[in-house]
Every structure is written in structure tokens, then in C-alpha cells.
Amino acid sequence: MVSQAQETVSLDRRDAKKLKSRDHMWGIFILVVALVTLAGYFIVSPQKLYKPGDDIGYNLGLAGGLMMLALLLYPLRKRVKFLDKVGLLPTWFKWHMVLGILGPLTIIFHSTYHVYIPFLHPVGSVNAAVAMYCMFLVSGSGTFGRFFYTKIHHGLYGRQASVNELKAGLEASGDVKSKFSFAPEIEGKLDAFRLDAEANAQAGKLGLLRFIAIGFQAALLSRSLVKDLHGVMHAQAREKGFTAAQMHSMETMFAEYRELITSYIRAVRDASQFHTYERLFSYWHIFHIPLVYMMVFSGFYHVLAVHMY
């Protein structure tokens, strides 16, 4: 058990910067897609370059449809036994997410931003509109699914192991005193938050309101404790008449302590919210899977209708 905890925590530390970098790159990717989508509306929607039935429009629809169809490869990779050794699962998941964004974008360009909307824009193909609405729902729910997945993929044991390691980090090496012994109020508030969060970490005990509240509580506590820490350290520096070199050293120490406080509060929050995120992820599966079938069926029907009529 101990070795498993150490291995999990070591993995968390090693991958923390990689995960942060990936999230940063994902944010840039989403921003670029949003800008392309916005620019495309002004360029494509007048239908001066092409129309959905033209060669360009048709090929865009074909490409987008194949991308959306390729999304089914990821669940097959997870469930079909002979595909177990075909590539790494995280790589499949990454391309599953990328295609889940690029596929809808390509189909939007195929439609030239013209879709049947009852009462507002009652022009166009109804079956095409149904296929597009299903696609948007699948793509949107996939974004939520990714968020829920990041909250549970290390498991509850890994979350608790991270909390325990950070808790140990609050103690000065070779000394029984806490690193925040000079600020007992900060130490007391951290302990109180952990005990309160642990009391709610049992399965099914954290209700929706408490789930939301503990997120706000963690954010407010992190901000207030960092502010308190800054005040205490600077007050002691003035009292002791720190030199410029000592002030610089204190600022470095403050940055370290600030990171420790925010990491600890975040880890405690994630551990306490784990079971709720686990339930939300299971509910998401119940909602997401039927949407995928609806999208595939409506997409095939749209393609069939286009070629028949």
C-alpha cells in the first residue's frame, strides 16, 4: 500500500508540469478554433465561395463526417481485446478530443453556417439540422466528460496520497515544528479545512450544495491565507529589520510557502470532491452514449437523403 502511494505521488509530481503544459496547449487550440469559427462566419456564410452541395462543400461534409465517425475508434480501442496493444490509450484519447472539435468545425464550414432553426430560420434540411444538433450535443458533452475525467483519473487513493505527502511537506525537515509555526492561525485554518473536507469525503455524503460550496471555500481560503502569510512575513521582517538580501530571501521563501498552501488546499478539495465527480462522470456516460448513437444514425440518414434526393 505504501509503495503504491509513493508511486502515485511520484507520478503526480513528474506529470504535473506536463499536464499543466497540455492544458495550456489545449486552451490555445480551443482559442484558435473559436477564432477560425468566428472568422469563417463572415467568409463562408454569404455562400460566395461555395455552397453545401458544391464540390468543396460536399468534400468538407465528407471530411467532417469521417472525423466524427473516427470518434468511435476510441471506445472500440478501450473495449475490443485485440486492439489492446494498438497504440497508447492516452494518445487515442487525445486524438478523440481533437477530432471531436475539428469534426464539428469542418461540418459547420460544410453547412456554410446555414442550418434549419424552427421559427428563427425555417429554411434548410430538417434531417441535416437534426444531425448537426446531435453533433453539437456530442461535442459539448465530450468537453464536460474530459473535465470530469481529469478529476477522477488518478483515483481516490492517489488523491489522498497527494494530500498526505503535501501534509508531510508542511513539516520542516528534521524538526517537529510546522513550517507555519510562526503563523499558527494559518496552520489552524489549514487543519480545520482538511478535517472538514475529510468528513465529507465519504461516498455519497457530499451533496451538490456542499460540493459547490467547498470549491468556493477552497478558492477563498487559498486567497486569504496567502494574503495573511504575506502580512505575517512582512511584519516579522520589519520587526527584525531585515536587510535587502534578507528581504529577497524572504520573498523566495514566501513564493515557496504560497505554492505549498495552494497545492495543499487544491489536493484536499479534489480528494473530498472525488466521489461526486465520480457520480457525475457516470451520469455523463448515461447521457453521452445515446447521443453518440443518435448522431451516427442521423448522420447516416442525412448522407442517404442527400444521395437519394
SELUM-945326 format. One line per field, with one value per residue (C-alpha): residue number from 1; residue in one letter; chain; x, y, z. Coordinates in steps of 0.5 Angstrom, whole numbers, plus 500, padded with zeros to 3 digits. Each point is the difference from the previous one (the first is absolute). Example, Ala and Ser with C-alpha at 12.3 -4.5 7.8 and 13.67 -1.06 7.14 Angstrom:
<fivos>
pos = [1,2]
code = [A,S]
unit = [A,A]
x = [525,502]
y = [491,507]
z = [516,498]
</fivos>
This chain:
<fivos>
pos = [1,2,3,4,5,6,7,8,9,10,11,12,13,14,15,16,17,18,19,20,21,22,23,24,25,26,27,28,29,30,31,32,33,34,35,36,37,38,39,40,41,42,43,44,45,46,47,48,49,50,51,52,53,54,55,56,57,58,59,60,61,62,63,64,65,66,67,68,69,70,71,72,73,74,75,76,77,78,79,80,81,82,83,84,85,86,87,88,89,90,91,92,93,94,95,96,97,98,99,100,101,102,103,104,105,106,107,108,109,110,111,112,113,114,115,116,117,118,119,120,121,122,123,124,125,126,127,128,129,130,131,132,133,134,135,136,137,138,139,140,141,142,143,144,145,146,147,148,149,150,151,152,153,154,155,156,157,158,159,160,161,162,163,164,165,166,167,168,169,170,171,172,173,174,175,176,177,178,179,180,181,182,183,184,185,186,187,188,189,190,191,192,193,194,195,196,197,198,199,200,201,202,203,204,205,206,207,208,209,210,211,212,213,214,215,216,217,218,219,220,221,222,223,224,225,226,227,228,229,230,231,232,233,234,235,236,237,238,239,240,241,242,243,244,245,246,247,248,249,250,251,252,253,254,255,256,257,258,259,260,261,262,263,264,265,266,267,268,269,270,271,272,273,274,275,276,277,278,279,280,281,282,283,284,285,286,287,288,289,290,291,292,293,294,295,296,297,298,299,300,301,302,303,304,305,306,307,308,309]
code = [M,V,S,Q,A,Q,E,T,V,S,L,D,R,R,D,A,K,K,L,K,S,R,D,H,M,W,G,I,F,I,L,V,V,A,L,V,T,L,A,G,Y,F,I,V,S,P,Q,K,L,Y,K,P,G,D,D,I,G,Y,N,L,G,L,A,G,G,L,M,M,L,A,L,L,L,Y,P,L,R,K,R,V,K,F,L,D,K,V,G,L,L,P,T,W,F,K,W,H,M,V,L,G,I,L,G,P,L,T,I,I,F,H,S,T,Y,H,V,Y,I,P,F,L,H,P,V,G,S,V,N,A,A,V,A,M,Y,C,M,F,L,V,S,G,S,G,T,F,G,R,F,F,Y,T,K,I,H,H,G,L,Y,G,R,Q,A,S,V,N,E,L,K,A,G,L,E,A,S,G,D,V,K,S,K,F,S,F,A,P,E,I,E,G,K,L,D,A,F,R,L,D,A,E,A,N,A,Q,A,G,K,L,G,L,L,R,F,I,A,I,G,F,Q,A,A,L,L,S,R,S,L,V,K,D,L,H,G,V,M,H,A,Q,A,R,E,K,G,F,T,A,A,Q,M,H,S,M,E,T,M,F,A,E,Y,R,E,L,I,T,S,Y,I,R,A,V,R,D,A,S,Q,F,H,T,Y,E,R,L,F,S,Y,W,H,I,F,H,I,P,L,V,Y,M,M,V,F,S,G,F,Y,H,V,L,A,V,H,M,Y]
unit = [A,A,A,A,A,A,A,A,A,A,A,A,A,A,A,A,A,A,A,A,A,A,A,A,A,A,A,A,A,A,A,A,A,A,A,A,A,A,A,A,A,A,A,A,A,A,A,A,A,A,A,A,A,A,A,A,A,A,A,A,A,A,A,A,A,A,A,A,A,A,A,A,A,A,A,A,A,A,A,A,A,A,A,A,A,A,A,A,A,A,A,A,A,A,A,A,A,A,A,A,A,A,A,A,A,A,A,A,A,A,A,A,A,A,A,A,A,A,A,A,A,A,A,A,A,A,A,A,A,A,A,A,A,A,A,A,A,A,A,A,A,A,A,A,A,A,A,A,A,A,A,A,A,A,A,A,A,A,A,A,A,A,A,A,A,A,A,A,A,A,A,A,A,A,A,A,A,A,A,A,A,A,A,A,A,A,A,A,A,A,A,A,A,A,A,A,A,A,A,A,A,A,A,A,A,A,A,A,A,A,A,A,A,A,A,A,A,A,A,A,A,A,A,A,A,A,A,A,A,A,A,A,A,A,A,A,A,A,A,A,A,A,A,A,A,A,A,A,A,A,A,A,A,A,A,A,A,A,A,A,A,A,A,A,A,A,A,A,A,A,A,A,A,A,A,A,A,A,A,A,A,A,A,A,A,A,A,A,A,A,A,A,A,A,A,A,A,A,A,A,A,A,A,A,A,A,A,A,A]
x = [500,506,503,494,499,507,500,493,503,507,495,496,507,503,494,497,504,499,492,501,503,495,494,504,500,493,498,504,497,493,501,503,493,496,503,500,493,498,504,497,493,502,504,495,493,499,501,504,506,496,493,499,498,506,507,503,494,499,507,500,494,503,507,496,495,506,503,494,500,507,498,497,507,502,494,502,507,498,495,503,505,504,501,503,507,499,503,500,493,501,502,494,496,504,498,493,499,504,495,494,502,502,495,494,504,501,493,498,504,497,493,502,497,493,496,493,497,493,496,507,503,495,504,504,500,497,504,506,498,499,507,503,497,501,508,500,497,505,506,497,499,507,503,497,502,507,499,497,506,505,497,500,505,505,495,498,507,504,496,501,507,502,496,505,506,498,498,507,503,497,505,507,505,504,495,493,498,496,502,495,501,502,493,495,494,502,502,493,496,503,499,493,499,503,496,493,502,502,493,496,505,496,496,493,501,502,493,500,500,506,503,500,501,506,503,499,502,507,501,498,504,506,500,499,506,505,498,500,507,503,498,503,506,501,498,505,505,499,500,507,503,501,506,499,503,495,494,502,501,493,497,502,498,493,500,501,495,495,500,500,494,496,502,498,493,499,502,496,494,501,500,494,496,502,494,496,504,499,493,500,504,496,493,504,501,493,499,505,500,493,502,505,495,495,506,502,493,498,507,499,493,502,505,495,495,505,502,493,497]
y = [500,505,498,502,506,502,498,504,506,500,499,506,504,498,501,507,504,496,500,508,501,495,504,507,497,497,507,503,495,502,507,499,496,505,506,496,498,508,502,494,503,507,496,494,502,504,494,504,495,493,497,494,496,502,496,504,500,492,499,504,496,493,502,502,494,496,503,499,493,499,502,493,497,503,496,494,500,500,494,496,495,499,508,500,501,504,507,503,502,507,501,497,505,506,499,498,507,504,496,502,507,500,496,504,506,497,499,507,502,495,503,507,502,499,495,499,503,500,507,503,498,495,498,494,493,497,494,504,504,494,497,507,501,493,501,506,497,494,505,504,495,497,506,499,493,502,505,494,495,505,500,492,497,499,497,502,496,505,506,498,498,507,503,496,502,507,500,497,506,505,497,503,494,498,504,498,507,502,505,504,500,508,501,495,503,498,493,499,502,495,494,503,500,493,497,503,497,493,500,501,495,494,497,504,504,507,503,504,507,498,497,507,504,496,502,508,498,498,506,505,496,500,507,502,496,502,508,498,497,506,504,496,499,507,502,496,503,507,498,497,505,495,503,500,493,497,503,497,493,501,501,494,496,504,497,493,500,503,495,495,503,500,493,497,503,498,493,500,503,495,494,502,501,494,495,506,501,492,500,506,496,494,505,503,493,498,507,500,493,500,507,496,495,506,504,494,498,507,501,494,502,506,497,496,505,504,495,498,506]
z = [500,502,494,495,504,499,492,499,504,496,493,502,501,494,496,503,495,494,502,501,493,497,503,497,493,501,502,494,495,502,499,493,499,502,496,494,501,501,494,496,501,496,495,499,502,494,495,495,501,499,503,504,493,496,500,505,505,498,502,506,502,499,504,506,499,500,506,504,498,502,507,501,500,507,503,496,502,507,500,494,502,494,500,507,497,494,503,507,502,502,493,498,505,497,493,502,503,495,494,505,499,493,497,502,498,493,499,502,494,496,502,499,507,497,504,501,506,501,500,500,494,497,493,499,501,507,500,499,506,504,498,502,506,502,498,505,506,499,499,506,505,498,503,506,500,499,506,505,497,503,507,501,495,506,504,508,502,496,502,508,499,497,506,505,496,500,507,502,496,505,505,500,499,506,504,503,499,494,495,502,507,500,498,504,497,493,503,504,494,495,505,501,492,500,505,498,493,502,504,493,496,501,495,499,506,496,497,494,504,504,494,497,507,501,494,501,507,498,495,505,506,495,498,508,502,495,502,507,499,496,506,506,496,498,507,503,495,502,508,499,495,494,495,493,499,505,497,494,503,504,493,497,507,499,493,502,506,496,495,505,503,493,499,506,500,493,502,506,496,494,505,503,494,496,502,497,494,499,500,495,496,500,499,494,497,500,496,495,498,497,497,496,497,498,497,496,498,498,496,496,499,497,496,497,499,496,495,499,499]
</fivos>
